[in-house]
Amino acid sequence: MESIFKFVPMLALLLGAAALLLVAAPGPGYRFGVMQLATVFEMLKYGAFAGLGAMGLAIIAMLMRFAGVSMSWTQIIVAAVLGAAAFYFVFSFRQEASAVPPIHDITTDTVNPPAFVAVAALRGEGDHPVSYDGADPEPGDTGRTISEAQLAAYPDLLPSYFNYPPNMIHSFAEEEVEAQGWDMVASNEDAGIIEATDQTFWYGFSDDIVIRIARGDDDRVRVDVRSKSRVGISDVGANAARIEAYLSGLEQRVQTYSDNSSD
């Protein structure tokens, strides 16, 4: 019987390795078009279960090791670490997703959002349309519209204002697009519109961005940004974070110019 028990650490190790593979492979698999989005989520689910199984077997192996059964501590510990890493990856992703509303179109102007034009041709069959559906119900029967859900989740996501000419801000805005590592799709200074695309690091989800630069009612230049995912129900906060990072970078860029000009 003891000889059978000795296989428990190896089984835990194999299950832990399988769990890590199940949660890691969907990233490059989806990025390179090998997997569909539904397959990605299925693999993540099974990876989390496999991770729990690996941790459970590792705990059993530890108890047997303390009971005097000769086993490899290295296999036990590595199995536990692999299982925990796989489970935590999926658990943390679900926690992040549950902390934000299940929406994927974020804008600093929910009343008159910047419109996508050039990037529309980049969206394929099955991708979300470029239209803004802020008046539609938020998924999950919450009683809120999509725009109301955004305003509740991201109340500080606001446009930026500048006291410089629109053409100057447009130039700074283009520079910040490059600094963010986005792919420029179109830029029209006369219309005050810049369109770009970005991809998430691991999964390669494509999101589209449009930036609008125009004079506001108080004669200052107002910059609005909209970021929309092409697929999925929830963006897990990625679009809001992208907009915040962009506007922060743009404001810092303009402030640096202002400081240098005053010297």
Phi, psi and omega in degrees: 000320181298326180295329177290318180300332182295342180277349182299312179300320179295319178296319177297320180295316179296320179292322178296318179295320178295320179297315180296322178294321181295327180269341181269322185296326182300332180301292178295332179298316178285320182302321183262013173077016180277330183240149172272163183299321180298322179294322179303310183291327176295316180294322178297319180297311180292329177295321178295317179296318179296322177297317177298319179297319179296318179294320179297316178293324179296321178295317178300317179297321178298315181297319179292326178295318178292334180279357175109358179285130182286116181216163180276117177296326181299313179298318181297312183293315180298319179299316180296318180294315179298315179297317180295320181296316180295314180295317183295324179302312181288319181298314181294324177297316179293325178295317178297318181294322182285344182276350181232159180291152181281066180232164186220011179231107187241138182212152176279353178227097182277349179274313180226072186293149174302142184262141174278136177232295185295322184286349181301325181290344182274345182276132184262184178296130181095346177284158176296146174292163183278350181295155178265124184249042183298335181275352179286156179294143174294136178303140178106006177055052182271347183088359179253157171276170179298318180293323178294322178296319179296313182298327179287322183278326185230064184295338183265007179276095188234160176292163177255149181236143183221150179258043177232161181300150181303321182294327178290316178295324178299318179296315177298321181295321177296317179298321181288328174301315178294320180296328179283349180082018179278160175266118180289128179258317180203150177213120181233103183294322181297320179275347181069038184232135172231133176238142183208170176231155178219154177237138174292153191297305191274310184273342180071027175297132181269128175237144181253146182231138172231135181241130180244129182239116184206158177286136178271183181296333181266014177075357173282159177274126182254133179244118175250146180228140176230136180227127185225133177284150179277329182225165176090158178272310179253140176266002180056032176083002186294319183292318178296317179297322180296315180297315180300316180295320181294309182295325176297316178295321179294316179298319179294322179296316179292321179296321177298317177298317180297317179296317181291327181289331182276352180288000000 
